Amino acid sequence: MNTPIQYPEASESTTALVLGILGLIVCGILGPFAWYIGNKEVKAIDEGRRDPTNRGTANAGKILGAVGTVFLGVGIIIGVVVLLFVIVVSTDVSSLG
């Protein structure tokens, strides 16, 4: 009779996946958290502390988190550029009057 293997730590792969999806679609700030948790989960699986059947879910969360982090970074850069543009334009207009 086969008994299931007990791993010393509970898996966080579903957490990484959910945060990755939410970070990509709803709230970009969750992307880096998904990336971090996914990386941590894959390392724990490699070290034998967590169930290896969850590797695909952990990798998906890690990838979605990385993509969400890139989108967040691009959004921040665009926001700063737009803000600086508005400040420059508003100071030029006010100096004309």
Secondary structure, DSSP 8 states (H G I E B T S, - for coil): -------SS---HHHHHHHHHHHHHT-GGGHHHHHHHHHHHHHHHHTTSS-GGGHHHHHHHHHHHHHHHHHHHHHHHHHHHHHHHHHHHHHHHHHH-
